[in-house]
Amino acid sequence: MSFPSHPFWDYSVRLYGKPGVADACLYLQDRYGLNVNCVLLCAWIAADGRGALTSAHLATALRRIADWEAQAIRPLREIRRKCRQEPLGVPEFLLQTFAPQIEAAELAAEHVEQLVLAETVRDLAAVAAPGEPVVDAEVSLRALLDAAGVAVDARLNECLGDVLRAAFPGATRPGVSPA
């Protein structure tokens, strides 16, 4: 598959590949139901010097991707995970052929979602004025939690801190404050 080049995707691949980021993102997804692409979007917008996203921006973005997330990404993720956990009556050699194709389809679906998110943010009228990038990312992540209805606890903050430290090396004790 060939997708148009986009700086959000390139940024996300680099950030996700840094130590601890994938584990933190997957925990945020599995434990709190956070959309990993939106977490990465918050970091990217700030790192790109575009300021902070608001709860309204992120609620718009979440609505825009809701159907795609529910009908494309989650089913692919579920199939991939089931194939890893239990053979489902399929011989191992067939699963070894099938599993990478499902993983590739899931990754392509995530890529589509990122392109939609980037387009959504581009089309939003006002991204808050830029400040300190790590602070902008924290503000955006707080807005994401508000838009998603997720309360801050110590473990969530630790995971977000892992992502922020990887995104903004040298940041001291990044995280989000409770509402």
Secondary structure, 3 states (H helix, E strand, C coil): CCCCCCHHHHHHHHHHCCCCHHHHHHHHHHHHCCCHHHHHHHHHHHHCCCCCCCHHHHHHHHHHHHHHHHHHHHHHHHHHHHHHHCCCCCCHHHHHHHHHHHHHHHHHHHHHHHHHHHHHHHHCCCCCCCCCHHHHHHHHHHHHHHHHCCCCCHHHHHHHHHHHHHHCCCCCCCCCCCC
